[in-house]
């Protein structure tokens, strides 16, 4: 990429002391990229109580881990992260910077690009090195097409969608450098402050992006009561519940349920789509599922084209019967 190419820097989000799955997936991508262009894989983690985080990130592919363990980073705040992250990038001089395409990542990445005076490609699904330059592939036109973008400035900055990469198998004996970095943040320089946080109560304990079974609900459920049935199924099969944008817009379920181009990306073993039409912007968030099973009253619904199995009928009749059959099987 450049003569002073220092590989790939990955910004890893941490919950507690555990890196989120997307961070580990990006490390695998970074490992592949450095195999093509040379350089090292540097992981950066902000937070508090990160004593074991460095070892985990090394096991999943990082050559170097930079830990910024400070109470002020206990919760994400883009303005608080920027000074230290910009300094780290200047010192490491990576050719590519990867950030997760999450709520915090999509807030951080544009701010960071502006500060570094570089460009950013958001929502990327893959990156390839062609003629020494990073080419980022991402969806466009509501997921109906793919575009490839590349930049002339360094570092190339990209946000990566969840489940588009597969994390490496951990090697706990893997050697790597873990370094604690000191913060240069001037708290008085932060122009905004968080006055409160409200978290939506999650139904069940399974995180949607890591669930092996996801049940998605749409307008065909007929109302918010339909999601009660979906949550029953999720509890029985240790799955997670998602939704189409239309169902979220009507407040039938929390906004955090949304799957699609402007929501979450999932790739479970089984995606059960109930009352979802199959619009391209929704399929962009679940199209990589290994098996899609659909329930829809419209035999011509677009979702059936992407489904391995389909059931034509009213969800209000089919889903309660499915709950009973699952209960019998579990008994």
N, C-alpha and C positions, 0 to 999 in steps of 0.2 A: 504494500500500500504506500508506504513512505520509507525513506531510508532509516528513520528513527522509529520504525514500527515496534511498539511494545505490546502487541497482542490485543486482547479483548478485556475490557473491564465490565463486570456484571454488578449491578446494584441489586442486592438481595433484600427483600422485605422479610422481617423477622417478627413472629408473634410469640411473645414470651422469650424463650431462647431458641425456638425452633424456626428454621427457614421455611417459608411457604413453598408448596410444591412448584410453583412457577419459577421461583429462584433456582431450584435444583434443575429444572428443565432448561433454563437459560445457560446454566453451567455446562450442560451437555452440548448445547449449540456452540458455546464459546470454545469448548475442547475441540470440536470438529473444525471450527474456523481456524484455530491456531495450527491444527495439523496441516491445513492448506497453505497458510501464509506465514507461519512461524510466530514467534513471540510467546508470551505467557498469558495465563488466565488469572486475572486478579478479581477477587470478590470483595465487595465493600458492604458492610453491614452497620446500620445505625440502630441504636436502641439502648436498653439497660438490662443488666443481668445476662450478659452475653459470654459468660465464661466458657461454655461448651460449644458455642456457635462456630468458632474457628475450626475446630476439629471436624465438625460435621461438613462444613463447606469444603475442606481439604479432601475428605473422603469422597465427596461427590464431584471432584475434578478440578478444584482451584489449586493453582501453584502458589499463590500468595493471597492471604486474607488480611484485610485492613479493617479492624474493629474500632468503631467510635462509640464507646460505652459511656453514656452520659445521661443523667436523669432528664435532661431537657428533651432527649430524643425518645422518651418513653412512648409518646404518641406522635404520629406523623404530622409534620408541619413543614410545608414546602419551603417557606422562607427561612426556617431554621436549618434545613438540610443544605441549602444552596451554597453558602460560603465554604463549608468544609468539603462538600463534594466537588465544587469547582477547583479547590486547592489540590485535592487528591488527583483529579484528572490531569491537572497541569503538571504534577510531579511524575505521575505514572506515564503520561503521554501515550495512551492507547490509540490504536487505529480505529477501534470500534467500541462504543459504549452501549450496553444492553440494559434496558429497564423494563420491568413487567408492565403489560398493558392492563393495569388494574386501576381502581379509583385513584389511589395515591400516585401511581406511575404516570397516568395521563395528566395529572396535575403538575407533577414534577418535571417531566420531560420537556415540554415547551418552554418552561421557565429556564431550565438548564441550557437549552439550545440558544435562547436569547442571550443569556449571560456569556456563553462561550463563543457567540457569533458563528454558530454552525447551523446546519439544517437538521430536521428530524423527520423520520418516517414512522408514523404511528400504526398500530394494529398489524404488524408484520407477522407472516406465517412461516417464512423461511428466509435465510440469507445464504448466498453463494459468493465465492470469490472468483471473479472472472477478470482475467488480465490484470490481476493485482488489485482489483477494486471490489468493494462490497456492493452486491446487487441485492436489494431487499424486495421480496415479493409480498404483496398484500391484496386483500379483496377490494373491489371497487364496484360501482353500479349496484349497490345493495347485495353484493356477494355473487352477482351473475358473471363477473369476469375477474381476472387477476391482472395487476399491473406490476411492473418491475421498475424500481427507482434506484438511482445511484447518485452520489454526491462527489464533488471535487474537493470539498473542505474536509479537514481532519480535526477531531474524530468524527466518524459517521455515527450518528445517534439514532437508535431505533427502539420502539417499544414492541414487545413480543407477546402475542396472544397465548393464553393458557391452553395447554393440551395440544399445541402444534409441534412440540418437541417431546422426546422421551428421555427422562432422567437416566443417568448412568447407574449401574449397580454400585453401591457404596463399597469402597475399599478402605476400611478403617486403619489399615497399616500404611496407607499412602502418606508419603512425606510432603510437607509443605510449610511455608513460613507464615506464622500468624503474628501479626503486629498490632499493638494498640496505638492508635493515633490520637493526638491531643486536638481538642477543638479550638478553632480560632473565632468561633461565633461570639459576636457582641450582642448580647440579649437586647440591648437598647436599640439595635438597628432593625429589629423586627417591627414592621409597620402594622401588622395585623395580629390579633390574638384570639385564641379559642376561648369562648366564654362558657361553653357547655357542650357536652356530647350526649347524643341519644342513640342507643343501639336497638335495632329491631330484634325482637325475640325470635330466635331461630326455632322452627319446628323440627324436633329430632336433633340428634347430635352430629349428623354427617355433613361435612362440608361439600357443597355441590360439585366443585371442580374435581374432588378426589373420590366421589361416590361411584361405585360400580353400576348402580342402577339409579336413573333419574326419571321421575315422572313429571312431564310437562303438561300444564293445563292452559286451555285457550277459551275463546268465546263460546265454544260448544258446550262448556260446562253449565252455561245458563245463569250463573251467579256465583257469589263468593262461597255459598254452601258447598259447591262442588269441590272446592279445595280441601274441605274437611275430609272427604273421602280419599283424596289423593294423599293427604298426610297420614291417614290410616294405613294405606298401602305402604307408604315409605317406612313407617315404623315397623311393619311386619317383615319387610325385606331388607331392612337396614339401608334404605336408599335416601334420596333427597328429592325435594319438590322444586320444580321450576315453573316458568310461565311464559306466555307470549307477551309482547309489549301491550297488546290491546287489553288483556286481562289486568295488567298492572295499571294501565291508564284509567281503568274503571274502578281502581281501588278494591278489586276482588282479592288481592293478595299484596304482600309487601313488594316494594320496588326492587328489593334485593333478589327477588325470584327471577327477574327478567333474563331470558336467554335470547341471544341474537346479536346482530351487528352492533347495536348500541347498548347491549347488556353483557352477560357472561358467556363464556365459551366453555362447553362441556364436551367430553368424548368418552362416555361411559361404555361398559360392556353392553348395556341395554338402555335404550331411550324409549320410554312409553309416552307417546304423544296423544293426549286426550282432548278432542275438540279443537285441535289446532289445524289451520288450513294448509300450512306449509309454505307460507310466503318466503321469498328468497332471503329477506333480512333476518328471519327467524332461523332458517336452515343454516345460515352462516355461523350460527352459534352452536349447532348440534349436528351438523352434517357429517362430522368425522366419527360419530358413534358407531360402534361395531355392528350393532343390530338395532334397527328402528321398528317398533311395532306401533301401529296407529289405530285409533278409534275415532270414527267420524261418521256423522249421519249423511254426509254428502258423498256418494260413490265416486264422484268426479273430483274430489278434493286433491289438490296438488301434492299433499303430504304422502299420498299413496305411491307416488312415483319414486319416492326416496325410501319407502318402507319395505322391509323383508316380509312382514306379515301385516295384514290390515283387517280390521273389523268394521263393517258398515252397520251403524245403529246408533241409538241415542245413548250418550254416556251416562245419563241419569238411570238407565236400566242396566247397562252393562257393568259399570264400575262397582255398584253394591254387590252384584253377583260375583264379581272377581274377588272382592274382599272376603266373601264367605268361602270361596274355593281355596284361597290362600290360607285362611284360618284352619280349614280342614286338613290341608297338606302339612301345616306346621304342627297340628295336633297329632 
